[in-house]
Structure formats: structure tokens, C-alpha cells
Amino acid sequence: MLATDGTLSLAPHGQGAEWIGSAVLGESLLARRDDTWRRLKVCRNTACGVAFYDRSRNNNGVWHAVRKCGNPANLRASRARKAEDTDSGR
């Protein structure tokens, strides 16, 4: 909304789903402006799909919860590598 003094303010508009949609769009705009958008991610576990805010120092988080999604994926990858090494005769 543009005020008479020339200041611009963001406020959700509408009711129900329309209000939620406008609130999400407003927060998305603010996140882009503040450069926090790049920290909004989706869990790499395709069965999970939870959106999360990456608080890691170097912005390299890929799991919403390492214990729930990361450890099982890392264990599967490790077992697959070991099986591949065994199959190739290493």
C-alpha cells in the first residue's frame, strides 16, 4: 500500500486462501530483498518434501532433519558404494 507521504508498506489482502497467498507472496518479496530466499530449501529426501530454512553457516544444508532424512540416505549410499566395490573386486 502506498501512503500519502510516499512510503510503501506490505500487508496481506483478502480473506482465507487469498489472504494466505498474498501473505506468502509478501514474505517471498521480503526474503528476496533481504537475501534470505536462498536459504529456503526443500528436503532432498523425495519422500519427505518438507520445506525448511537452512541455518547452516555455509548454506549447504540438504535435509530438513539429518537424523530423520539424512542418515538413512547416507547409509543407503554407503552400502551401495561398498556393494559396488565388492562387485568390482576391490
C-alpha positions in Angstrom: 0.0 0.0 0.0 1.3 3.5 -0.9 0.7 6.0 1.8 0.1 9.7 1.2 3.6 10.5 2.4 5.1 8.3 -0.2 6.0 5.3 2.0 5.3 1.8 0.8 4.1 -0.9 3.1 3.2 -4.6 2.5 0.1 -6.1 4.1 -1.8 -9.3 3.2 -5.1 -8.7 1.5 -8.3 -10.7 1.2 -9.7 -13.5 3.3 -9.0 -17.2 3.6 -6.8 -18.6 0.8 -6.5 -15.2 -0.8 -5.0 -13.8 2.4 -2.6 -16.7 2.8 -1.5 -16.4 -0.8 -0.8 -12.6 -0.5 1.0 -13.2 2.8 3.3 -15.8 1.2 4.0 -13.6 -1.8 4.7 -10.6 0.5 7.1 -12.7 2.7 8.8 -14.0 -0.5 9.4 -10.5 -1.7 10.9 -9.5 1.6 13.1 -12.7 1.6 14.4 -11.8 -1.8 15.1 -8.3 -0.7 16.9 -9.4 2.5 18.8 -12.2 0.6 17.4 -14.9 2.8 15.5 -16.5 -0.1 18.5 -18.7 -1.0 18.2 -20.3 2.5 14.7 -21.6 1.8 15.0 -25.2 0.6 13.2 -28.4 0.2 14.4 -31.6 1.8 16.5 -33.7 -0.6 14.6 -36.8 0.5 11.9 -37.1 -2.2 9.6 -39.0 0.0 9.7 -36.1 2.5 9.5 -32.9 0.6 9.5 -30.7 3.7 10.4 -27.0 3.2 13.0 -25.7 5.6 15.2 -22.7 6.4 18.9 -23.6 6.1 20.6 -22.2 9.2 24.0 -23.8 8.4 27.0 -21.4 8.3 27.9 -22.1 4.7 24.3 -22.6 3.4 24.9 -26.2 2.3 22.1 -28.0 4.2 20.1 -30.5 2.2 18.0 -32.4 4.8 15.3 -30.8 6.9 16.4 -33.2 9.7 19.6 -35.1 9.4 18.5 -37.9 11.8 15.2 -38.5 10.0 16.2 -38.0 6.3 19.9 -37.6 6.1 21.2 -40.6 8.0 19.1 -43.2 6.1 20.1 -41.7 2.7 23.8 -41.6 3.7 23.6 -45.2 4.9 22.0 -46.3 1.7 24.7 -44.5 -0.4 27.4 -46.0 1.7 26.0 -49.5 1.4 25.7 -49.1 -2.4 29.4 -47.9 -2.6 30.5 -50.9 -0.6 28.5 -53.3 -2.8 29.9 -51.7 -5.9 33.5 -52.1 -4.5 32.7 -55.8 -3.7 31.3 -56.5 -7.2 34.3 -54.9 -8.9 36.7 -57.0 -6.8 38.4 -54.2 -4.9 
